[in-house]
């Protein structure tokens, strides 16, 4: 009997596998290995990998509300005035999908973020994933500035925010 992979802290050794999962999951929004490496270096607490070798990943870091970090661009630093956690990416290889693995990663992140006293998590839902995020308590937020930035993500992109008052139970 094979045990299902579990989420763990990402390491630099995971980056090649992470880039491959990203390439398959988001072919219209490629990001370079250096971008993932920088985000891991800037905020390792927000970077998770599924299994070994990595069959999935989650990348999150402190950012500003109602702002969307540019894709495939280095950040340079975490903003000093960051006021929430931005969930930049969550992806699983096709063979790792199902079984609630993605939701477990998000719940883990939400608990860690709440414990660190961040008030919210924001993200951009793409690939028709908004219903998944709604089930986890994320709500769409739209402003004219956000609407303009979302255009590069495709017609179904939604900026979503999850306040951290009540959290789902961990498995």
N, C-alpha and C positions, 0 to 999 in steps of 0.2 A: 504494500500500500504506500503510495507516494503522498507526502504531506504537501498541502498547498503553500506556496510562498507567502511570506509575511513581510510587512513593512518594517524598515530599519532606517537608520541614519545613512544618508548618501555619503560616499567617499569619492575622492578623485579617481580611484580605480573603476568607478561606475560610469564615468563620463562618456566613454565610447559607446557603451550599451544605451545610455540615456539618449545620446544623439541619434542613434538608430531607431529607437522607439519614437522619438519626436519626428523623425523623417517619415516614418510610416503613418503616424497619427495625424500629422499636420503638414501634408505635402505642399499646401499653398502658403504656409507661414514658416519657412525654414529658419533655423537659428544655428549659429556656429558653435562649435565645441567651446570656444573661448568665452562665449556669452554664458553658457551653463557653468563653466569653471569660475567665472567671476562671481556669479550669484551664489554659488556654493561657498566661495571664499568670503563674501560679504556677510552672509547670514546662514551659516551651516545649520542652525536650529530649524530653519524652514525648508530643508531639503531632505526628502525621503526617497528611498529606492525600494522596489518590490522584488524580493528574491535575490539570488546570486547565481549567475549574472543577472543584472537588473532587467526585469521584464516590464517595469513600469517606474514612474517617478512622479514626484510632486515637488514643485519649487515655489516657495513663498518668501516674502521679505517685507520689512517695513517700508511704507510709502505714504503718499499724500492722498487723502480722500478726493474723489472726483477727478483724479488724474490717472492717465493710463501710460505706464512706462512704454517707451518705444520697443518694438520687436527687433530682435537681432542687433541690438545696440548695447554696448557696455554702459553701465550706470555710473561708474566712477566711484560712487559712494552712496551710502544710505543717507537720504535727506535728514538733516538735523531736526526738521520740523515734521517728520513722519508722524501720522496720527492714526494709522491702521496698518493691518497686514494685507499685502496684495498677493493673492494666489495667482502667480504668473502662469503656471502650467500644471496640468494633471493629465497624464497619458499612460495607457497600458498597451502593451503589445497585443495583437489580436488573440493569441493563444492564452493570454492571462486575463482576458475580459470575462466578466460574469462572476457570480458568487459573492457580490457585494464588496469586492476588494477596493474599488475606487471610493465608495462611500466610507469604508473603514479608514482610509487614509485621511479623508476630509474630517471625519469625526475626531481622529487623533489630533490633527492640526488644530481644530477648533478648541479642544481641551487645552492644548499647550499654549495657544494664543490667549485664551481666557486666563490661564494660570499666570501668564506674564503680564496680565492686566491691559492688554490691547482691547479697545472697545468694539472693534469690528474687523471683518475680513471682506475685501472687495475682489472682484475678478471680472474678466470678460468671457462670457459663455459664447462658444463658437460651435460649429458643426451640429446645430440643432440640439445643443445640450441644455438649454434653459430649463426644460422640465426636470432634469436630474437635479440641477442646482436648487430649484424651487422646493423640491422634496426635502432638501437639507436646510431649508429656512432662508435661502437667499431671495432677495426681492430686487426687481429691476429698478434702476434709477437712471433717469434721463435728464440731461441738461443740453442746451444747444452746443456747448463746447464738447461734451462727451459724444453727442451724435456725430459731430464732424470727425472726431478721432476714430470712431467705430467704423467709418466707411472703408478703411483699409483692411478690416477684418472680415468683410463679407456682409451680405444683406441680413443674415440671421443673427449677427453679433449683438449681444446685450451686455451692458455694464450692470453688475449685480452686487449687492451688499448684504452681508449677514451681520446683524448686531449680535453681541455676545451676552445676552441676558440669561436665556435658558438654552442649555446645550442638550443635544441628543445623548442618550446613554451610550457608553462604550461597550463593545462586545467583550 
